[in-house]
Amino acid sequence: MRTQLVVTLVGPDQVGLVDRFSQVVLKHDGNVEESRMARLGGDFAMIVLASVPEHQLQSLEAALTLLNKEGLQISTRRTAPDKLEAYEGWIPFRVSVTGA
């Protein structure tokens, strides 16, 4: 069974940060389901919905906390899959808008 985890990461903007994070997730048989990233001032902020096998969860969380030693702030929170409630007559859809 897979567990979903919301991960936030904030720290100085630097080359390779997303790759380092992704490698940690992949090393634990995890997957990045959704992500949002932004550069704010001189910092980089990322919020990620990741999924990982239940037996890898604790070791992933421990590995992510090691990134704190690189001057990053990492927090994790377990979450449940989003269940879209059915409303009579409503049609479910998603809209994404990106702009300056």
Rosetta blueprint (number, residue, H / E / L):
1 M L
2 R E
3 T E
4 Q E
5 L E
6 V E
7 V E
8 T E
9 L E
10 V E
11 G E
12 P E
13 D L
14 Q L
15 V L
16 G L
17 L H
18 V H
19 D H
20 R H
21 F H
22 S H
23 Q H
24 V H
25 V H
26 L H
27 K H
28 H L
29 D L
30 G L
31 N E
32 V E
33 E E
34 E E
35 S E
36 R E
37 M E
38 A E
39 R E
40 L E
41 G L
42 G L
43 D E
44 F E
45 A E
46 M E
47 I E
48 V E
49 L E
50 A E
51 S E
52 V E
53 P E
54 E H
55 H H
56 Q H
57 L H
58 Q H
59 S H
60 L H
61 E H
62 A H
63 A H
64 L H
65 T H
66 L H
67 L H
68 N H
69 K H
70 E H
71 G L
72 L L
73 Q E
74 I E
75 S E
76 T E
77 R E
78 R E
79 T E
80 A L
81 P L
82 D L
83 K L
84 L L
85 E L
86 A L
87 Y L
88 E L
89 G L
90 W L
91 I L
92 P L
93 F L
94 R L
95 V L
96 S L
97 V L
98 T L
99 G L
100 A L
